[in-house]
């Protein structure tokens, strides 16, 4: 429950929030579009695969997480959360993605999360300032090189089994990630997020 809701959400908001120019976690979650994204990610794509936990109300737990993320006194630095993404994905995100694939579900918001990390790995933010990558696993696997430039090789990145296992075999998900990465470079993180939320609303 903690890894798939708290840790996954932390990572999901951090890469996108960094690209949008935020410094602290509480600034990210106070963005109304980020809050929609994280709530939808937790409600639609993570909670349905969690087993029941005696004495735990998932809705209450998720609200506690949002309140915790919103606390300005914690001053949790976004750059700190972005460290070691190649180790975060196999533990906190990929197991949920794979479980949803087994159920025949494709994932709208996890595609955005994955694309945000790939865009972050590109090495430069939207103001063309260098991003200092602190991720020994990603560098060791040369994923940063695959992500460099405005046209990263998304398929090759998702083929790195040490990080993503076999999720690249899901062509629909891979295609979504490719499209979001392209949007990040074409219209920027904020507009990409808004478009992705609007697309989700149209499908409901």
Secondary structure, 3 states (H helix, E strand, C coil): CHHHHHHHHHHHHHHHHHHCCCCEHHHHHCCHHHHHHHHHHHHHHHHHHCCCCCCCCHHHHHHHHHHHHHCCCCCCEHHHHCCCHHHHHHHHHHHHHHHHHHCCCCCHHHHHHHHHHHHHHCCECCCCCECCCCCHHHHHCCHHHHHCCCCCCHHHHHCCHHHHCCHHHCHHHHHHHHHHHHHHHHHCHHHHHHHHHHHHHHHC
